[in-house]
Amino acid sequence: MLEICNLVKRFGALTAVDGVSLTVPKGEVLGFLGPNGAGKSTTMKMVSGFLAPTAGTAVISGFDILRQPLAAKRCIGYLPEGAPAYPDMSAAEFLDFIARIRGFSGAEAKRRIGRVVEMMHIGEVLHQPIETLSKGYRRRVGVAQALLHDPQVLLLDEPTDGLDPNQKHEMRAIIAAMAPEKAIVISTHLLEEVEAVCTRAVIIARGCILVDGTPAELYARSRYHNAVRLGIPLGSEGRIKAALARLPEIAAVEDAADGEGHGVVAFPTGARAPVAEIAELARAENWKLTTLRVERGRLDDVFRAVTAPGLEAARQ
């Protein structure tokens, strides 16, 4: 449904996006990750036709955004960065305006507006001026306008920004429910978004794609993948770390710095988690463990390693 073909965007001497290419099929939710200034929003603006690329193009449901812009845009639902809207309009007036722009009127416009109002739970603020709404409600109105014409391709720039935890859960459930029938791209800096709703993740930095894979593949890149986390009594770390270090299946042992209480992390020498060997040693040594678990991996660890390799090298 969406094919991004070697997109490039230069602002004078600055190359903001440098040869980005992606294919997003129906049923996929792609998390588009990167630090501030990575090129995420610029890419989204070019794909949506809001910003002309220096080179390359995007094809939406078979329509080239440069050669067939109106046909391509009919297939796109776009939530821009910051969810801009006319502040003096009420939410109802804004959605009616969007419906008319999209070519809907009368009963059909009312039906479509009613559907997205119910979906996004914005009925209670429908007649308030947008400038008086909270950041979270403005974001929900922005998503509502992107969904009004039931697009095949959905581009959401920070869709959960400003939402409270309950609203985030609700938004992710809405995205997951729509996913089988759409191609969805979510630009975000929230790593939790990947695990919550995405089937695939791309990490971009300095305008280039650096990683493209499933969430499981990203977790596997973490140095914490298959490491074993032990919760231990205060004062026992020296003895336990020394005993763990003698196991041939363990490459290193470090203090746990995860805010979960006192503990250590044992890193494996190979791909397999040495949890059986550690459990056997703990029983033999009569350790009083509060937790013993295998780490899935840490996305923030992968994110730092990919986007700031110099910082990661210094940390290691």
N, C-alpha and C positions, 0 to 999 in steps of 0.2 A: 504493500500500500504506500510505502514511503521509501524513496531512494534518494540519498544525498550524494551528489557526484562531485568530488574534488572541489569543495567550496573554499574560496579564498576571499578574505576581506582585508584590505589595507587602508589605513588612515594615515596618509602621508608616508613617513618612514616606518610607522608601526604596522606590523603584520599581526592583526588580532586573531584571524583564523587562517590556518596554513594547510590547505589540502585535506579537509575533512570529508571522508566518504563513509556512508552507512547505508544499510538496507534494513528496514523495519517491516516485518510481515504482519499480517492480520493475527491478532491474538497475543501479540507481544507487548509488554510494558518495559520500555527501555529507560533505565535511570542514567541521566546525562550528568556526570559528576565532575567537579573540578574546583580548584580554589578561586577566590575572587580574581577577576581579570583573566580567567583561563580562556574565554571565548565562547562560553555556553550561551549567554543571552544573544550575542551577536550572531551565532549560528542559527538560533531559533528565529531571529528577526529575518534572516535571509531565507530560511525555509518557508516562512509564512508570507514572504513577498513584501514585508515592511521595509526591508533594507536591500538595496541592489548589491549583489556580490561583485567583487573585482574579477573573479573568475569562477567557473563552475556553475552548477545549477542544482535544483531539486525537482524531483518528479513525484507528484502526489496523485495516487490512483490513476496513473497513466498520463497525467497532464503536467507539462513542463511549466514551472512557476514563472519562467521568463517569457516563453513563447505563447503560453495559454493561461495567463494570470487569473482571469475571472473563473474559468473552469476549475483551475487548481484550488483557488481560494474557497470555492463552494464546498470542497471536500475537507477543508481544514477548520478545526475549532482551535482558537488560539487564546491562551491566557498570557498576556505580556507580563514582563517583570514589573512588579509593583501594582498590578491590577488597576491600571488607570481607567477612570470613568468620568463622566461629566458631573462635577460635585453638586451643582444646583438642581439636578434632576433627582426625583425619587427613584428608588430601585425599580418600581413598576414602570415609570416613564422611560427609564433607561432600557429595560428589557423590551418594552413596546417599540422603542426606537430601533433597537437591534433587530427585532422581528421584521420591521418594515424594510430595513436595509437588506435583510436576507430574502425579501420578496414575499413575506407572509402578511396577511391581513385578515380582518374579520374573525370568524370562528376558528380558523386554523391558527392564527396568531395567538388567540386566547388559549387554545388547547396546548400549544407548545410552551407558552409562558407558564401556564398552570403546571405542566409536567416538570419543568426545571425548578420552579418555586418549591414544589413538593419534594423533589429530589434533594435540593440543597437546604431545605428547612429555613427559608428566608421569609415566610409568610408574615411573621410578626414585625418585620422591618420594611415591608414592601412599600409603604407610603411615607417613609422617612427620607429626607434628602440624603444623598450618598455621602455628603461631606460630614454628616452627623454620625455616620455609622462607625463602629469599631473597626480596627484593622482586619479582624477575623471575618466580620460580616461583609466588608468590602471585597475580601478575597472570595467569599462564597458567591457574591453577586457576579464577580468576574468569571468564576467557573461556570455559573449559570448561563451567562451570555455565550460562552464558548460551546456549550452543549445544546443551545436552543435549536439549531438546525440539524441535530443528530449527525455530526460529521463522521466520516470514515477514519480520519486522521486527527488525533488530538495532541496539541503541543501545549504543555502546561509548564510555565516558568515559575517555580517555587509555589506549588499549589497549596501547601500546608503552612506557608509562612503566616505567622500571626494567629494561628488557631491554637486553642487550648488542647490538652491531651485527648479529651473526649471528641472534640471536633476533628482532630487529626485522624483518630480511629474511624470516625464516620466518613471522612473524605477518602481514606484509603479503601474502605469497604465499597464506596461508590465507584472508585476507579477499578477495583477488582471485578465488580459486577459487570462493568462495561467492557472489560478487556477482551473477552472472547470474540467480539464483533468489531473491534477497532484496532488500529495501530496507535499506541500511546507513547509519547516521549515526555518524560518528566525531568526538567532541569532542576537540580537541587544541590545544595552543599550539605544536606543532612544525610549522613551515612545510614541512619536508622531507616530511611525511606527505602533503601535498596532491599533490606531484609523484609520489610513490611509488605511491599507491593510489587517490586520489580522482578521480572523473569530474566533480565539481562542488564548488565551495567557497562558503561563506557566511562573511562576516566580521561579527561582532557586537561592539558596544561600547556601554557605558552602557545595556544592555538592548534596543538596537534593531539591526535588520539594516541594515548600511551598504553591503554589496556582496554580490551573488549572481551567480555566473558560473562558466564552466569554468576550469580552470587556465590554459589559453591566453589567455582573456580577462583573467585577473588579471595574467599576465605582460605583456600589452599595455598595461596601465595604468602600468607602471613607467617612470620616466624613463630607465632603462637599456635599455628595449626598442629593439632595432636600433641601439644605440650600438656603436661599434667599439673593441675593446680591443687596444692595441699593446704588446708587450713590447719595450723599448728598452734600449740600453746606458746605464749610469750616466754622467751628465755630458752626455748629448745631449738632455735633455728640453727645454731652452730653445729650441734651434734647431728641434726637431721640433714642439713645440707652436706656435711662431710660424708655421711653414709650414702646419700643419694649419688654423690659424685663418683663413688666407687663402682656403681653399676655400669657395665659396658654399654647398656642401651641408652644412657643419658650423656648428652654432650655438655650440658651446662645447667647450673642451678642458680636462680636469682630470687631475690626478695620480690614478693608480689606487690605491685604498686597499682592496685585496682580499686581501692576504697572498700573492699569487701571484708576487711578484718585482717588479722595477722596471718601471714602465709608465705609460701615459696612456690615458684614455678620451675618444674623440671622439663628441660627441652630435650627432645629425642635425638639420637644420632642418625636415625633413618626416618622413613615415612610413617612407621607404625608408632602408635602411642604406647609407651611402656607402662601402662596402668597396672597390668597383672603383676609385673616384677616389683613395682612400687608397693602394691597392696600386700604382696607376700613379705617384703622387707618390713613393712609397717607392723604386720602381725608378729614377725620374729623379734622385732625390737620393742614391741609393745608401745608404739607411739599412740598418743591420744589425739587422733585427728578429728577435726570438726567437719572438714570437707575433703573429698577426693574426687576430682572430676577431670575429664578430658576437655581441653579447650578446643572449640570449633575454629578459632582464629579471630583476629580483630581487624575490622575493616579500616579503622583509623591507622593502624600499623601499616597496612598495605597502601593506604592513601598517601601517608607521609613518605614511604619508601619510593613511591612512583612519582609524586609531584615535587618532592624536594630531596633528590638523591644525595646531595651534599650533606644535608642535615642528618639523613639516616646513616650515612657512612660515619659521621662524627659520633652519633649516638652509639654505634656498634664498636 
